[in-house]
Amino acid sequence: MTESRRAILLAVMLGGMGTLHFLVPKPFDRLIPRQLPGNARTWTYASGVGELGTALLVAVPRTRRLGGLLAALLFVAVFPGNVKMALDAKTPSARVAAYGRLPFQWPLVKWALRVRDRAN
């Protein structure tokens, strides 16, 4: 796969997830740690905007380097929410799924940094 395709795939993934924050926000609300000030829905929408903006930066070759860095930082920033989801899981299957997805956050960080490093 070419580097440009890897970047576009990352942008599509970020854009899709960002869009879901607005279309079906309730599951994302549950990921917001209670320690954050304010309303969970506000954080859900803000993170959706962040994902959509990052997707746009990654999609445009001229801003891809910055977008890749911001995507990596975004993936690190949402990790506590993924941990919260695992800790809050109520059923064994939900717990397995939530804990099972935690290690996949780090390949996403690596992917985003590769996009950044290989940007023109």
C-alpha positions as MATLAB code, in Angstrom:
seq = 'MTESRRAILLAVMLGGMGTLHFLVPKPFDRLIPRQLPGNARTWTYASGVGELGTALLVAVPRTRRLGGLLAALLFVAVFPGNVKMALDAKTPSARVAAYGRLPFQWPLVKWALRVRDRAN';
ca = [
       0.000    0.000    0.000;
       1.329    3.442   -0.857;
       1.969    6.025    1.839;
      -0.715    8.260    0.351;
      -3.276    5.463    0.622;
      -2.261    4.781    4.222;
      -2.813    8.445    5.011;
      -6.186    8.543    3.256;
      -7.293    5.389    5.061;
      -6.333    6.994    8.379;
      -8.255   10.144    7.409;
     -11.341    8.096    6.482;
     -11.197    6.208    9.771;
     -10.828    9.418   11.792;
     -13.582   11.104    9.789;
     -15.927    8.164   10.264;
     -15.362    8.047   14.004;
     -15.671   11.818   14.269;
     -18.988   11.686   12.434;
     -20.266    8.951   14.766;
     -19.650   11.283   17.729;
     -22.485   13.424   16.344;
     -24.780   10.744   14.920;
     -24.735    8.422   17.950;
     -23.115   10.324   20.836;
     -24.419    8.246   23.755;
     -21.785    5.454   23.575;
     -19.046    8.096   23.441;
     -20.521    9.915   26.448;
     -19.894    6.793   28.528;
     -16.172    6.969   27.690;
     -15.726   10.407   29.220;
     -13.986   10.180   32.608;
     -16.058   11.727   35.393;
     -13.009   13.686   36.550;
     -13.231   15.954   33.506;
     -15.110   19.167   34.211;
     -18.404   19.886   32.511;
     -20.865   17.807   30.578;
     -19.892   14.484   28.953;
     -21.827   15.369   25.781;
     -19.750   18.535   25.371;
     -16.577   16.428   25.544;
     -18.085   13.954   23.063;
     -18.819   16.712   20.571;
     -15.435   18.374   21.144;
     -13.609   15.107   20.517;
     -15.734   14.573   17.398;
     -14.664   17.981   16.111;
     -11.069   17.071   16.950;
     -11.297   13.836   14.993;
     -12.925   15.522   11.996;
     -10.331   18.301   11.991;
      -7.494   15.823   12.297;
      -8.971   13.755    9.469;
      -8.978   16.828    7.261;
      -5.365   17.643    8.127;
      -4.280   14.065    7.358;
      -6.223   14.003    4.073;
      -4.549   17.124    2.664;
      -0.949   16.398    1.597;
       0.248   19.895    2.546;
      -0.958   19.487    6.169;
      -0.447   15.732    6.478;
       2.667   15.995    8.655;
       0.828   18.048   11.284;
      -2.265   15.859   10.927;
      -0.265   12.692   11.564;
       1.219   14.169   14.726;
      -2.181   15.355   15.957;
      -3.711   11.952   15.169;
      -1.032   10.235   17.274;
      -1.683   12.654   20.144;
      -5.433   12.115   19.779;
      -5.014    8.339   20.018;
      -2.971    8.781   23.208;
      -5.497   11.273   24.627;
      -8.489    8.952   24.199;
      -6.721    5.990   25.809;
      -8.002    6.847   29.335;
     -11.550    6.764   27.970;
     -10.921    3.298   26.567;
      -9.561    2.191   29.954;
     -12.672    3.628   31.619;
     -14.855    1.658   29.216;
     -13.003   -1.538   30.171;
     -13.286   -0.850   33.893;
     -16.989    0.000   33.616;
     -17.928   -3.035   31.487;
     -20.856   -4.845   33.081;
     -20.872   -8.196   31.280;
     -18.032  -10.634   30.687;
     -18.312  -10.280   26.898;
     -18.264   -6.478   27.113;
     -15.254   -6.683   29.446;
     -13.363   -8.985   27.055;
     -14.122   -6.708   24.108;
     -13.142   -3.549   25.995;
      -9.893   -4.949   27.373;
      -9.166   -6.591   24.026;
      -9.232   -3.281   22.197;
      -6.781   -1.519   24.533;
      -3.606   -2.901   22.897;
      -4.813   -1.747   19.470;
      -4.465    1.905   20.484;
      -0.680    1.703   20.198;
      -0.622    0.468   16.567;
      -2.898    3.424   15.778;
      -0.321    5.771   17.328;
       2.410    4.095   15.291;
       0.319    4.376   12.099;
      -0.286    8.078   12.676;
       3.413    8.698   13.326;
       4.296    6.823   10.146;
       1.907    9.071    8.216;
       3.617   12.066    9.808;
       7.133   10.795    9.101;
       6.423    9.863    5.489;
       4.533   13.041    4.583;
       6.106   15.111    1.816;
];
